[in-house]
Amino acid sequence: MAVAHSFPSLAEFTGAIDGLLFDICDHLQLSTVRYGLAVERYNTLNRVLESAQSPFRFFQPEIYPQSAGT
């Protein structure tokens, strides 16, 4: 059975929500290895789309991952 916690103040409630959101963000963050693998795959896809055999080359596609934001 789930039990709802009571928070004596708004500050404690928002602090708890902030902590929860930070924990979620930490778990969603890619590791360095997984980020490197994603960058490698984006670069491979970009080379395939720009290759002479690709029907997409005329659109001059540019595929890239979002920066790490460090």
C-alpha positions in Angstrom: 0.0 0.0 0.0 1.3 3.4 -1.0 1.5 6.1 1.7 1.5 9.8 0.9 4.0 11.8 2.8 3.0 15.0 4.4 5.3 18.0 4.1 5.0 20.7 6.9 6.0 23.5 4.5 6.0 24.5 0.9 9.8 24.8 1.0 10.2 21.2 2.1 7.8 20.0 -0.6 9.6 21.9 -3.4 13.0 20.7 -2.0 11.7 17.1 -2.2 10.5 17.6 -5.8 13.8 19.2 -6.8 15.7 16.2 -5.3 13.5 13.8 -7.2 14.0 15.6 -10.5 17.7 15.8 -10.0 17.8 12.0 -9.4 15.7 11.4 -12.5 18.1 13.6 -14.6 21.2 11.7 -13.2 19.7 8.4 -14.3 18.8 9.7 -17.8 22.3 11.0 -18.4 24.3 9.0 -20.9 27.6 7.6 -19.8 30.8 8.7 -21.6 31.0 5.4 -23.4 27.3 5.4 -24.6 27.6 9.1 -25.6 30.8 8.2 -27.7 28.9 5.3 -29.3 26.0 7.6 -30.2 28.3 10.2 -31.8 30.0 7.5 -33.8 26.6 6.2 -35.1 25.4 9.7 -36.0 28.7 10.3 -37.9 28.2 7.0 -39.8 24.7 7.9 -40.6 25.8 11.3 -41.9 28.4 9.7 -44.1 25.9 7.3 -45.6 23.4 10.0 -46.3 26.0 12.2 -48.0 27.6 9.4 -50.0 27.5 9.4 -53.8 25.1 6.5 -53.8 22.6 8.2 -51.5 19.5 9.8 -53.0 19.6 12.2 -50.1 22.9 13.7 -51.0 21.3 16.5 -53.0 19.6 17.7 -49.8 23.0 18.1 -48.1 21.8 16.5 -44.9 23.7 17.3 -41.7 23.1 14.8 -38.9 24.7 15.3 -35.5 24.1 14.5 -31.9 23.1 17.1 -29.3 26.2 18.5 -27.6 27.1 17.2 -24.1 26.5 20.7 -22.7 29.5 20.6 -20.4 
